[in-house]
Amino acid sequence: MHAMLFEKAGQPLRSAELPAPQVGAGHVLIRVRACAVCRTDLHITDGELNEPKLPLIPGHEIIGVVEKIGAGVSRFKLGDRVGVPWLGWTCDACEFCLSGRENLCNQARFTGYTLDGGYADYVVADPRFCFAIPNSYSDTEAAPLMCAGLIGYRSLVKAGEGKRLGIYGFGAAAHIIAQVAKYQNRDIYAFSRPGDEAAQKFARRLGAVWAGGSSELPPVKLDAAIIFAPAGELVPQALRALKKGGAVVCGGIHMSSIPSFSYSILWQERSICSVANLTRRDAEEFLPLAARIPVRTEVQTFPLERANEALEKLRSGQINGAAVLLTKTDY
């Protein structure tokens, strides 16, 4: 199979021809059709998440078709179209797994980080952590739902049910969750990099009632804010935008250091929380909801061998919506 390999932080991915992986008991072999490019992939290749298996095939927003089934698997049949997300395995036995918090499992394994992922023609996955994809989505449209959508949905739930929602960093996750929030009759206040008029225009097109730079304060106090940008300085800025009792939800797996700030902007029962990984329940709730709304993803496609170009465009803010890599059968 063709794959893009990560071997050392700070170096480009290497194009490689590898043997297709073998499927063992309790697993399925998936022919990858599309894999979205996530900011987490940048954190891995830049060395900010520094415990990957090496060499590694990145990618955790995978859409593909089941080609082989290992012994003991009954969840899927040959030819089923499935999605594979970031959370790839949990023990199902620890206190976190048994209390519905499998996203916090100490033994968890992650697709495209501690397990090989979808920047390849094939991937092996645990079917417990694969999900049927609504027929209304093409492969490229569905790929961003598997992380940008799922982590965005978990972040939205953590933000509570307030009417006025701020979203900092209007990229792949934001453009999906803005549609869910609008469906829920919330008012969206979008914050982009200062001066990024294209992102602000994009946010308004998706229903934001206000869009501005991340250094600005919105015209009204917010009930909650979600930060998707990996910039710690946005935490105190978002706190300043909240009304009493509001919450700031940090939706990324990595963030730069949060600067010190006055207790006065946290006081009056404002809160800060992070979102870690996802659960199977998130997918079971979100995927049908996305199809019902319907959420429409905006994507820019790249051949698999141009993964480095897609990563660089994501890094420099040149992607509106999500970048998606396609295997050779799809371009």
C-alpha positions as CSV (number, residue, x, y, z in Angstrom):
1,M,0.0,0.0,0.0
2,H,0.9,3.6,-0.4
3,A,1.4,5.6,2.9
4,M,2.7,8.8,4.2
5,L,5.1,8.2,7.1
6,F,6.0,10.4,10.0
7,E,9.5,9.6,11.3
8,K,10.9,12.6,13.1
9,A,9.4,15.9,14.5
10,G,10.0,18.9,12.3
11,Q,10.6,16.8,9.1
12,P,8.1,16.3,6.3
13,L,6.2,13.1,6.0
14,R,7.8,10.6,3.7
15,S,6.0,8.8,0.9
16,A,6.4,5.1,1.2
17,E,5.3,1.8,-0.3
18,L,4.5,-0.7,2.5
19,P,2.9,-4.1,2.9
20,A,-0.8,-3.9,3.6
21,P,-1.4,-4.5,7.3
22,Q,-2.7,-7.9,8.4
23,V,-6.0,-8.1,10.2
24,G,-6.1,-10.1,13.4
25,A,-8.9,-11.4,15.7
26,G,-11.2,-8.7,16.9
27,H,-10.2,-6.2,14.2
28,V,-11.2,-5.1,10.7
29,L,-9.2,-4.1,7.7
30,I,-10.5,-0.9,6.1
31,R,-9.7,0.3,2.6
32,V,-9.3,4.1,3.2
33,R,-11.2,6.4,0.8
34,A,-10.7,9.7,2.5
35,C,-8.9,11.0,5.6
36,A,-9.3,14.6,6.8
37,V,-6.3,16.6,8.1
38,C,-6.6,17.7,11.7
39,R,-4.6,20.3,13.6
40,T,-3.7,17.5,16.0
41,D,-1.7,16.0,13.1
42,L,0.3,19.3,13.1
43,H,0.9,19.0,16.8
44,I,2.3,15.5,16.3
45,T,4.5,16.3,13.3
46,D,5.8,19.4,15.1
47,G,6.7,17.4,18.2
48,E,4.2,19.2,20.5
49,L,2.6,15.8,21.2
50,N,5.7,13.9,21.8
51,E,4.8,10.2,22.5
52,P,3.8,8.9,19.0
53,K,4.7,5.4,17.9
54,L,7.5,5.7,15.3
55,P,7.5,5.4,12.4
56,L,3.8,6.5,12.3
57,I,1.1,6.7,9.7
58,P,-0.9,9.8,10.9
59,G,-4.5,10.5,10.4
60,H,-7.6,10.0,12.5
61,E,-10.6,11.3,10.5
62,I,-10.9,8.2,8.3
63,I,-13.7,7.1,6.0
64,G,-13.4,3.8,4.3
65,V,-14.9,0.4,3.4
66,V,-14.5,-2.9,5.4
67,E,-12.4,-5.3,3.3
68,K,-11.5,-8.0,5.7
69,I,-12.9,-9.1,9.0
70,G,-11.0,-10.8,11.8
71,A,-12.3,-13.6,14.0
72,G,-14.9,-12.7,16.5
73,V,-16.2,-9.5,14.7
74,S,-19.9,-9.2,14.2
75,R,-20.4,-5.5,14.3
76,F,-19.8,-5.0,10.6
77,K,-19.9,-7.0,7.3
78,L,-17.7,-6.8,4.2
79,G,-18.4,-3.7,2.1
80,D,-19.8,-1.6,5.0
81,R,-18.7,2.0,4.9
82,V,-17.3,3.2,8.3
83,G,-15.6,6.1,10.0
84,V,-12.6,5.8,12.3
85,P,-12.0,8.5,14.9
86,W,-9.1,9.6,17.2
87,L,-10.1,7.2,20.1
88,G,-9.0,3.8,18.8
89,W,-9.1,1.5,21.8
90,T,-9.9,1.5,25.5
91,C,-9.6,-1.2,28.2
92,D,-13.4,-1.2,29.0
93,A,-12.5,-2.2,32.6
94,C,-11.0,0.9,34.5
95,E,-13.0,3.3,36.6
96,F,-13.2,5.8,33.7
97,C,-14.4,3.2,31.1
98,L,-17.0,1.8,33.6
99,S,-18.4,5.3,34.4
100,G,-18.9,6.3,30.8
101,R,-15.7,8.4,30.7
102,E,-13.7,6.1,28.4
103,N,-12.1,9.2,26.9
104,L,-10.0,9.4,30.0
105,C,-8.9,5.7,30.0
106,N,-5.3,5.5,31.1
107,Q,-4.6,2.7,28.7
108,A,-6.4,4.4,25.7
109,R,-4.8,4.1,22.3
110,F,-5.3,6.8,19.6
111,T,-5.6,6.5,15.8
112,G,-2.8,8.2,14.0
113,Y,-0.8,8.6,17.2
114,T,-0.2,5.4,19.1
115,L,-1.9,3.4,16.3
116,D,-1.3,3.7,12.6
117,G,-3.9,5.9,11.0
118,G,-5.4,6.9,7.7
119,Y,-2.7,8.6,5.7
120,A,-2.5,5.3,3.7
121,D,-4.5,3.0,1.5
122,Y,-5.4,0.7,4.3
123,V,-5.9,0.8,8.1
124,V,-6.6,-1.8,10.7
125,A,-9.1,-0.8,13.4
126,D,-11.0,-2.1,16.4
127,P,-14.7,-2.3,15.2
128,R,-15.9,-1.1,18.7
129,F,-14.5,2.3,17.7
130,C,-15.7,2.4,14.1
131,F,-19.1,3.9,13.1
132,A,-21.5,3.6,10.3
133,I,-21.7,6.8,8.2
134,P,-25.0,8.3,7.1
135,N,-25.7,7.7,3.5
136,S,-26.3,11.4,2.9
137,Y,-22.6,12.2,3.1
138,S,-19.9,11.5,0.5
139,D,-16.6,10.2,1.7
140,T,-15.0,13.6,1.5
141,E,-17.9,15.3,3.3
142,A,-18.0,12.8,6.1
143,A,-14.2,12.7,6.9
144,P,-14.2,16.0,9.0
145,L,-17.1,14.7,11.1
146,M,-14.8,12.1,12.7
147,C,-12.8,14.6,14.7
148,A,-13.7,18.2,14.0
149,G,-17.3,17.2,14.3
150,L,-17.0,14.8,17.3
151,I,-14.6,17.0,19.4
152,G,-16.6,20.0,18.4
153,Y,-19.8,18.3,19.5
154,R,-18.3,17.3,22.8
155,S,-17.1,20.9,23.3
156,L,-20.6,22.2,22.6
157,V,-22.2,19.9,25.1
158,K,-19.6,21.0,27.7
159,A,-20.4,24.7,27.0
160,G,-24.0,24.2,28.3
161,E,-27.2,25.4,26.8
162,G,-26.7,29.2,26.8
163,K,-28.0,31.3,24.0
164,R,-24.9,33.4,23.2
165,L,-21.9,31.3,22.2
166,G,-18.5,32.5,21.3
167,I,-16.2,30.4,19.0
168,Y,-12.5,31.3,18.9
169,G,-10.6,29.9,15.9
170,F,-13.0,29.5,13.0
171,G,-11.6,26.4,11.3
172,A,-12.8,22.8,10.7
173,A,-14.4,22.2,14.1
174,A,-16.0,25.6,14.3
175,H,-17.5,25.5,10.9
176,I,-19.3,22.3,11.8
177,I,-20.4,23.2,15.3
178,A,-21.6,26.6,14.2
179,Q,-24.2,24.8,12.1
180,V,-25.3,22.7,15.1
181,A,-25.5,25.7,17.4
182,K,-27.6,27.6,14.8
183,Y,-29.9,24.6,14.6
184,Q,-30.3,24.9,18.3
185,N,-31.3,28.5,18.0
186,R,-28.1,29.9,19.5
187,D,-26.4,33.2,18.6
188,I,-22.9,32.6,17.3
189,Y,-20.1,35.1,17.9
190,A,-17.0,34.2,15.8
191,F,-13.5,35.1,16.6
192,S,-10.7,34.7,14.0
193,R,-7.0,35.8,13.8
194,P,-7.0,39.6,13.8
195,G,-7.4,40.9,10.3
196,D,-8.5,37.5,8.8
197,E,-11.5,38.9,6.9
198,A,-11.9,35.7,4.9
199,A,-12.5,33.7,8.1
200,Q,-14.9,36.3,9.4
201,K,-16.9,36.3,6.2
202,F,-16.9,32.5,6.3
203,A,-18.4,32.6,9.8
204,R,-21.1,35.1,8.8
205,R,-22.0,33.0,5.9
206,L,-22.5,30.1,8.3
207,G,-24.9,32.1,10.5
208,A,-22.7,34.0,12.9
209,V,-24.5,37.2,14.2
210,W,-21.1,38.8,14.8
211,A,-17.5,38.1,13.7
212,G,-14.3,39.9,14.6
213,G,-10.7,39.5,15.6
214,S,-9.7,37.4,18.6
215,S,-8.4,40.5,20.4
216,E,-11.8,42.1,20.3
217,L,-14.6,41.9,22.8
218,P,-18.1,41.0,21.4
219,P,-20.9,43.6,21.6
220,V,-22.7,41.6,24.3
221,K,-21.6,39.3,27.1
222,L,-21.5,35.6,26.2
223,D,-23.0,32.6,28.0
224,A,-20.1,30.4,26.9
225,A,-17.1,30.3,24.7
226,I,-15.3,27.5,22.9
227,I,-11.6,27.9,22.0
228,F,-10.5,25.7,19.1
229,A,-7.3,27.7,18.4
230,P,-4.2,26.4,20.2
231,A,-3.5,29.8,21.7
232,G,-3.4,30.0,25.5
233,E,-3.6,33.8,25.5
234,L,-7.2,33.4,24.3
235,V,-8.3,31.9,27.7
236,P,-8.2,35.2,29.6
237,Q,-9.6,37.0,26.6
238,A,-12.6,34.7,26.4
239,L,-13.1,35.0,30.2
240,R,-13.4,38.8,29.7
241,A,-16.2,38.2,27.2
242,L,-18.3,36.0,29.5
243,K,-21.2,37.0,31.7
244,K,-21.5,35.8,35.2
245,G,-21.6,32.0,35.5
246,G,-20.2,31.5,32.0
247,A,-17.9,28.8,30.8
248,V,-14.8,28.7,28.6
249,V,-14.2,25.3,27.0
250,C,-10.8,24.5,25.6
251,G,-11.5,22.2,22.7
252,G,-7.9,21.3,21.5
253,I,-5.6,18.6,22.6
254,H,-2.7,21.0,22.8
255,M,-2.5,24.7,23.7
256,S,0.3,27.1,24.3
257,S,0.8,28.4,27.9
258,I,-2.0,30.3,29.4
259,P,-0.7,33.7,30.7
260,S,-1.5,34.8,34.2
261,F,-4.6,36.9,34.6
262,S,-6.6,38.7,37.3
263,Y,-8.8,36.6,39.5
264,S,-11.5,39.2,38.8
265,I,-12.2,37.9,35.3
266,L,-12.7,34.4,36.7
267,W,-14.7,35.4,39.7
268,Q,-18.6,35.3,39.8
269,E,-18.6,31.6,39.0
270,R,-17.0,31.7,35.6
271,S,-15.2,28.5,34.8
272,I,-12.6,26.9,32.5
273,C,-12.6,23.3,31.4
274,S,-10.8,21.2,28.7
275,V,-12.2,18.5,26.4
276,A,-10.2,15.3,26.2
277,N,-10.7,12.9,23.3
278,L,-14.2,11.6,22.7
279,T,-16.5,8.7,23.6
280,R,-18.5,6.3,21.5
281,R,-21.6,7.9,22.9
282,D,-20.5,11.2,21.3
283,A,-20.4,9.5,17.9
284,E,-23.8,7.8,18.4
285,E,-25.4,11.1,19.3
286,F,-23.6,13.4,16.8
287,L,-23.6,11.5,13.5
288,P,-27.4,11.1,13.3
289,L,-27.9,14.7,14.5
290,A,-25.5,15.9,11.8
291,A,-27.4,14.1,9.1
292,R,-30.7,15.4,10.4
293,I,-29.7,19.1,10.5
294,P,-28.1,18.6,8.0
295,V,-24.5,19.7,8.7
296,R,-22.6,20.5,5.5
297,T,-18.8,20.3,5.6
298,E,-16.7,22.5,3.4
299,V,-13.6,20.7,2.2
300,Q,-10.5,21.2,0.1
301,T,-9.2,17.9,-1.3
302,F,-5.6,16.8,-1.9
303,P,-4.1,13.5,-3.2
304,L,-2.6,11.4,-0.4
305,E,1.0,12.1,-1.6
306,R,0.4,15.9,-1.1
307,A,-0.2,15.5,2.6
308,N,2.7,17.8,3.4
309,E,1.1,20.5,1.3
310,A,-2.2,20.1,3.1
311,L,-0.5,20.3,6.5
312,E,1.3,23.5,5.6
313,K,-1.8,25.1,4.3
314,L,-3.6,24.2,7.5
315,R,-0.7,25.7,9.5
316,S,-0.8,29.0,7.6
317,G,-4.5,29.4,7.8
318,Q,-5.2,28.8,4.1
319,I,-7.9,26.2,4.6
320,N,-11.5,27.3,5.1
321,G,-13.4,24.3,6.5
322,A,-11.3,21.2,6.3
323,A,-8.5,19.6,4.2
324,V,-9.2,16.0,3.1
325,L,-6.7,13.5,1.7
326,L,-7.9,11.1,-1.0
327,T,-6.5,7.7,-1.9
328,K,-5.8,6.9,-5.6
329,T,-9.1,5.3,-6.2
330,D,-10.8,8.6,-5.4
331,Y,-9.0,11.2,-7.5
